[in-house]
Amino acid sequence: MSTLLTATPGQTVGPFYGYALPFERCNELVPPGSPGAIQFHGLITDGAGNPVPDALLEIWQADADGEIPSATGSLRRDGWTFTGWGRAATDDAGHYSFSTVLPGASAPGSAPFILVTVFARGLLNRLFTRAYLPGDQLADDPLLNSLPAHRRQTLIATRDEAGLKFNIKLQGDDGETVFLSYPGHRP
């Protein structure tokens, strides 16, 4: 068959069906309270600064040693296998939270980060961003250095008593989060 098919027109992401996406402990990459566990959490807001109560986030990350998990079974939460992947929904106030570990750098000279994907009402496609760990290692990161200085802060998490806080602003002139596009991804 050599007929070229045209793409189906895009639709907004969602709605999300409560019976299809959640699974047991989906936001726990490690059990809360386990050694090295931190909370990766934040708030998602729209362009007007209002909380987004129905967003869905997925994260991917390296483990504490910078190793990227490659074993199958990321939906299985057995209490000791770190899969590097999780999913969480925002609550009515726009907050999300994951129980995970601080990722290590996955390549020499790179800064450690958590890859974040956002799905939400009104988006035509998912949005990709990174949450970098704060610290001196950021000075040499190629992605951060490719951005205007005033935009870099939107990709850097802050430390707090629970672990890492990373707020996401979906649009707006004042502090919109930098979103990324990957080869083959149509924004």
FIMARVEX-831910 format. One record per residue: residue number from 1; residue in three letters; z, y, x of N, C-alpha, C in turn. Coordinates in steps of 0.02 Angstrom, whole numbers, m for minus. Each point is the difference from the previous one (the first is absolute). Layout:
! FIMARVEX-831910
NUDO     i    aa      n.Z      n.Y      n.X     ca.Z     ca.Y     ca.X      c.Z      c.Y      c.X
NUDO   NUM   ALA        Z        Y        X        Z        Y        X        Z        Y        X
...
***
This chain:
! FIMARVEX-831910
NUDO     i    aa      n.Z      n.Y      n.X     ca.Z     ca.Y     ca.X      c.Z      c.Y      c.X
NUDO     1   MET        0      m58       42        0       58      m42        0       62       45
NUDO     2   SER      m51       40       m4       m5       59       43        5       65      m39
NUDO     3   THR       20       m2      m62        7       60      m41       62       38       21
NUDO     4   LEU       m8       65       13       57       42       18       32       25      m63
NUDO     5   LEU       64      m15       m8       36       21      m59       34       67       12
NUDO     6   THR        2       42      m50       34       64        7       74      m10      m12
NUDO     7   ALA       39       43       31       73       m4       m6       21       20      m70
NUDO     8   THR       53      m32      m23       30       19      m64       35       67        9
NUDO     9   PRO       m6       46      m48       33       64        6       76       m9        8
NUDO    10   GLY       30       45       39       72       m3       12       40       17      m61
NUDO    11   GLN       60      m25       m2       48       17      m51       65       17       35
NUDO    12   THR       46       31      m33       63       15       32       38      m64       13
NUDO    13   VAL       43        2       50       41      m57       18       51      m11      m55
NUDO    14   GLY       10      m62      m20       49      m15      m52      m32       m3      m68
NUDO    15   PRO       33      m13      m53       73       m6       m2       24      m64       33
NUDO    16   PHE       63        0       18       30      m59       32       35      m41      m53
NUDO    17   TYR       m9      m63        3       28      m45      m50       62      m33       29
NUDO    18   GLY       56       12      m31       64      m23       24        5      m75       10
NUDO    19   TYR      m40      m38      m34        4      m73        7      m43      m26       58
NUDO    20   ALA      m45       42       27      m48      m25       48       16       19       73
NUDO    21   LEU       29       58       13        8       22       68       68      m14       32
NUDO    22   PRO       55        6      m36       64      m11       34       11      m74       17
NUDO    23   PHE       39      m10       52       23      m67       15       70        7       28
NUDO    24   GLU       36      m54        4       70        3       20        8       32       69
NUDO    25   ARG       44       50        4       17       36       62      m61       29       35
NUDO    26   CYS      m48       25      m39      m62       25       29       10       59       47
NUDO    27   ASN       54       38       m7       12       56       44       47      m16       57
NUDO    28   GLU       17      m64        8       45      m21       53      m38      m38       54
NUDO    29   LEU      m21       36       52      m32      m33       57       52      m39       40
NUDO    30   VAL       61       24       m3       59      m37       25       55        9      m52
NUDO    31   PRO       46      m47       m5       54        8      m48       44       61       16
NUDO    32   PRO       17       41      m49       45       57       13       64      m24       32
NUDO    33   GLY       25       37       49       62      m18       33       m9      m48       58
NUDO    34   SER      m60      m27       10      m10      m46       57       m2       41       65
NUDO    35   PRO       11      m31       57        0       37       63      m65       38       11
NUDO    36   GLY        5       64       15      m58       41       12      m34       28      m62
NUDO    37   ALA       25      m17      m60      m31       23      m62       11       75      m10
NUDO    38   ILE      m52       33      m22        3       71      m18      m34        9      m67
NUDO    39   GLN       11       57      m31      m36       18      m61      m56       48       20
NUDO    40   PHE      m60      m17      m19      m58       45        6      m11       25      m70
NUDO    41   HIS       11       65      m11        1       26      m68      m25       71       m3
NUDO    42   GLY      m13       23      m61      m23       69       m7      m17       16      m72
NUDO    43   LEU      m34       56       m6      m19       28      m65      m75       14        1
NUDO    44   ILE      m34      m17      m55      m71       17       m7       m5       56      m52
NUDO    45   THR      m36       53       20      m10       57      m46      m74       15       m7
NUDO    46   ASP      m17       33      m55      m69       21      m12      m10       70       29
NUDO    47   GLY      m57       30      m13      m16       65       27       46       56      m23
NUDO    48   ALA       30       m8      m59       45       51      m27       72      m12       22
NUDO    49   GLY       11      m53       40       68      m16       22       39      m43      m47
NUDO    50   ASN      m32      m25      m53       34      m43      m48        1      m72       25
NUDO    51   PRO       55      m37      m12        3      m70       21      m53      m41      m36
NUDO    52   VAL      m25      m51       35      m49      m46      m29       38      m64      m18
NUDO    53   PRO       13      m11      m65       44      m55      m21      m34      m68       m5
NUDO    54   ASP      m66       m3        9      m34      m64      m10      m47      m17       56
NUDO    55   ALA       20       16       61      m41      m19       58       22      m68       26
NUDO    56   LEU      m44      m31       37       14      m65       31      m17        8       74
NUDO    57   LEU       45      m20       44      m11        5       72       m1      m69       30
NUDO    58   GLU      m43       m9       50        1      m60       41        8       24       72
NUDO    59   ILE       38      m38       39        7       16       71      m18      m62       42
NUDO    60   TRP      m25       14       59      m14      m51       51       30       28       64
NUDO    61   GLN       29      m43       40       29       23       62       11      m56       50
NUDO    62   ALA        9       19       63       18      m47       52       75      m14       m5
NUDO    63   ASP       23      m53       32       71      m14        2       33       44       54
NUDO    64   ALA       64       m9       12       37       41       47      m27       m5       71
NUDO    65   ASP      m33      m56       16      m28       m9       67      m73       23        6
NUDO    66   GLY      m27       28      m54      m69       23        1      m51      m54      m16
NUDO    67   GLU       23      m59      m20      m45      m54      m18      m23        8      m72
NUDO    68   ILE      m64       m7      m11      m27        4      m68       m2      m70      m29
NUDO    69   PRO       38      m12      m54        1      m67      m29      m70      m21      m24
NUDO    70   SER      m17      m62       14      m66      m25      m21        4      m64      m40
NUDO    71   ALA       61      m24      m13        8      m61      m38      m14       13      m74
NUDO    72   THR      m26      m50      m34      m11        7      m72       67       m4      m36
NUDO    73   GLY       m1       19      m63       61       m5      m40       39       64       m6
NUDO    74   SER      m33       57        0       36       63       m1       38       12      m66
NUDO    75   LEU      m16      m38      m52       36        7      m63       65      m41        0
NUDO    76   ARG        7      m44       47       60      m42        3       56       37       36
NUDO    77   ARG       56        7      m31       58       32       31       53      m54        9
NUDO    78   ASP        1      m29       60       46      m56       12       65       22       34
NUDO    79   GLY        7       64       16       62       24       29        1        4       75
NUDO    80   TRP      m51      m27       34       m1        4       73      m70       13       29
NUDO    81   THR      m53      m13      m37      m67       11       25      m21       72      m14
NUDO    82   PHE      m15       38       53      m23       68       m9      m75       m2       m9
NUDO    83   THR      m24       22      m58      m72       m3      m14      m36       66       13
NUDO    84   GLY       37       55        7      m31       64       15      m33       34      m59
NUDO    85   TRP        8      m26      m60      m33       28      m59       49        3      m58
NUDO    86   GLY       m4       54      m39       41        6      m59      m31       46      m52
NUDO    87   ARG       27       m2      m60      m25       40      m55       60       28      m39
NUDO    88   ALA       m5       64      m19       53       31      m40      m30       50      m48
NUDO    89   ALA       29        6      m58      m20       50      m49       49       59        5
NUDO    90   THR      m24       58      m21       45       57       m4       41       m5      m64
NUDO    91   ASP       59       29        1       41        2      m60      m19       62      m41
NUDO    92   ASP       37       13      m54      m17       56      m44        4       67       36
NUDO    93   ALA       38        4       55        7       63       37      m48        3       60
NUDO    94   GLY      m47      m49        5      m49        0       54       23      m29       66
NUDO    95   HIS       59      m32        2       26      m28       62      m23      m73        9
NUDO    96   TYR       m8      m19       63      m15      m69       18       46      m21       57
NUDO    97   SER        8      m64       12       42      m24       54      m20      m71       21
NUDO    98   PHE        0      m11       66      m12      m66       29       58      m17       46
NUDO    99   SER       18      m63        5       46      m24       50      m42      m33       55
NUDO   100   THR        3       28       60      m43      m25       54       35       11       67
NUDO   101   VAL      m37       m5       54       25       14       68      m41       57       29
NUDO   102   LEU       27       32       51      m39       50       36      m55      m36       38
NUDO   103   PRO      m63       19      m11      m53      m34       36       m2       20       73
NUDO   104   GLY      m22      m46       43      m13       16       69      m72       21        8
NUDO   105   ALA      m17       29       56      m69       19       14      m42      m63        6
NUDO   106   SER      m57       m1      m33      m43      m60       m1      m49       m2       58
NUDO   107   ALA       m5       53       38      m43        2       60       32       45       52
NUDO   108   PRO      m10      m14       63       30       43       52      m23       72       m8
NUDO   109   GLY       48       46        4      m15       71       m5       m9       26      m71
NUDO   110   SER        4      m44      m50       m8       23      m69       68       14      m30
NUDO   111   ALA        1       41      m50       62       16      m36        9      m49      m58
NUDO   112   PRO       61      m23      m11       12      m46      m56       m7       36      m67
NUDO   113   PHE      m28      m35      m49       m9       29      m66        0      m55      m52
NUDO   114   ILE        6       22      m63       m6      m43      m58      m61       24      m37
NUDO   115   LEU      m46      m45      m15      m60       17      m39       20       m1      m74
NUDO   116   VAL      m18       53      m35       19        8      m71      m63        7      m41
NUDO   117   THR       m4      m36      m55      m55        7      m48       31       20      m67
NUDO   118   VAL      m31       51      m31       25       26      m64      m51      m13      m54
NUDO   119   PHE       22      m28      m55      m40       m8      m61       36       41      m53
NUDO   120   ALA      m37       39      m38       33       40      m53      m50       21      m53
NUDO   121   ARG       27       16      m58      m40       26      m55      m39       61       23
NUDO   122   GLY      m63        4      m19      m41       58       17      m38       m7       65
NUDO   123   LEU       17      m50       41      m36      m10       63      m61      m44      m12
NUDO   124   LEU      m56       19       29      m60      m42       m7        1      m59       47
NUDO   125   ASN       39        5       53        7      m54       48       69        6       31
NUDO   126   ARG       21      m53       33       65        2       33       m3       50       59
NUDO   127   LEU       58       24       20        6       46       56       36      m34       57
NUDO   128   PHE      m24       10       61       31      m28       59       32       55       41
NUDO   129   THR       59      m13       27       31       47       46       44      m40       48
NUDO   130   ARG       30       34       47       46      m31       47       66       38        0
NUDO   131   ALA       54      m36        8       66       29        9       22      m16       72
NUDO   132   TYR       m5       49       44       20      m10       70       76        7        7
NUDO   133   LEU       28      m39       45       70        8       18        7       63       42
NUDO   134   PRO       52       41      m12        9       60       40       19      m19       72
NUDO   135   GLY      m19       42       48       19      m12       69      m51       25       50
NUDO   136   ASP       16       m8       63      m42       25       55      m68      m35        4
NUDO   137   GLN       m4      m62      m25      m62      m38        5      m57       31      m39
NUDO   138   LEU       14       48      m44      m52       31      m42      m46       45       39
NUDO   139   ALA       23       25       57      m39       50       38      m67      m26       23
NUDO   140   ASP       m7      m64       11      m63      m28       26      m40      m39      m52
NUDO   141   ASP       21        1      m63      m35      m39      m50      m68       31      m16
NUDO   142   PRO      m54      m39        6      m67       27      m10      m12       27      m71
NUDO   143   LEU       24      m35      m51      m11       23      m69       36       66      m12
NUDO   144   LEU       64        3       18       37       63      m10      m32       57       39
NUDO   145   ASN      m22      m13       61      m30       53       41      m68       22      m27
NUDO   146   SER      m31      m39      m43      m64       19      m29        8       48      m59
NUDO   147   LEU       62        9      m23       14       42      m58       22       70       22
NUDO   148   PRO      m13       50      m43       29       66       14       76       m5        4
NUDO   149   ALA       30       37       44       72       m4       12       41        7      m64
NUDO   150   HIS      m20       44      m45       40       11      m61       m5      m57      m50
NUDO   151   ARG      m46      m47        9       m9      m57      m46       36      m63       25
NUDO   152   ARG       16       m3       64       30      m61       29       65      m20      m32
NUDO   153   GLN       41       49      m18       66      m14      m28       m3      m41      m65
NUDO   154   THR      m57        3      m35       m5      m37      m63       m4      m76       12
NUDO   155   LEU      m10      m20       62       m4      m71       17       62      m25       37
NUDO   156   ILE       50       41        8       59      m20       40       61       m6      m46
NUDO   157   ALA       27      m60       m3       60      m12      m40       60       34       33
NUDO   158   THR       53       10      m38       61       28       28       55      m53       m6
NUDO   159   ARG       45        2       48       57      m47       m2       54       28      m46
NUDO   160   ASP       32      m45      m37       58       19      m40       50      m57        2
NUDO   161   GLU       54        6      m38       53      m51        3      m22      m69      m22
NUDO   162   ALA      m53       m5      m40      m25      m65      m24      m53      m30       46
NUDO   163   GLY      m33       42       39      m54      m26       43      m53       53       11
NUDO   164   LEU      m57       m7      m36      m56       46        6      m19       28      m68
NUDO   165   LYS       m8       65       m3      m23       33      m62      m70       26       12
NUDO   166   PHE      m45      m16      m47      m70       21        5      m24       22      m69
NUDO   167   ASN       m3       65      m11      m24       27      m63      m76        7        3
NUDO   168   ILE      m32      m10      m57      m73        3       m4      m19       51      m53
NUDO   169   LYS      m39       49       20      m26       50      m47      m74      m14       m9
NUDO   170   LEU      m21      m15      m61      m68      m23      m12      m53       54        7
NUDO   171   GLN       17       62      m12      m48       54        9       36       66        3
NUDO   172   GLY      m38       52       20       28       67        2       m7       32       68
NUDO   173   ASP        0       66        0       m8       37       62       62       m2       44
NUDO   174   ASP       57      m10      m30       63        2       37       27      m70       14
NUDO   175   GLY      m19      m29       56       29      m63       21      m31      m63      m29
NUDO   176   GLU      m63        3      m23      m32      m61      m23       m1      m52       56
NUDO   177   THR       18      m61      m16        0      m54       49      m71      m12       25
NUDO   178   VAL       m7      m13       64      m66      m18       28      m15      m72      m22
NUDO   179   PHE      m59       m9      m30      m23      m66      m20      m58      m20       44
NUDO   180   LEU       m7      m65       11      m48      m27       48      m56      m37      m36
NUDO   181   SER      m56       m4       34      m57      m40      m26      m19      m49       55
NUDO   182   TYR      m12      m62      m19      m17      m52       47      m72      m21       m9
NUDO   183   PRO      m32      m28       52      m69      m22       m8       m6      m48      m59
NUDO   184   GLY      m50       12      m42      m11      m42      m58       39       22      m61
NUDO   185   HIS       46       47        8       41       25      m56      m34       62      m27
NUDO   186   ARG      m13        0      m65      m29       59      m32       55       37      m36
NUDO   187   PRO       19       60       25       54       37      m33      m19       24      m69
***
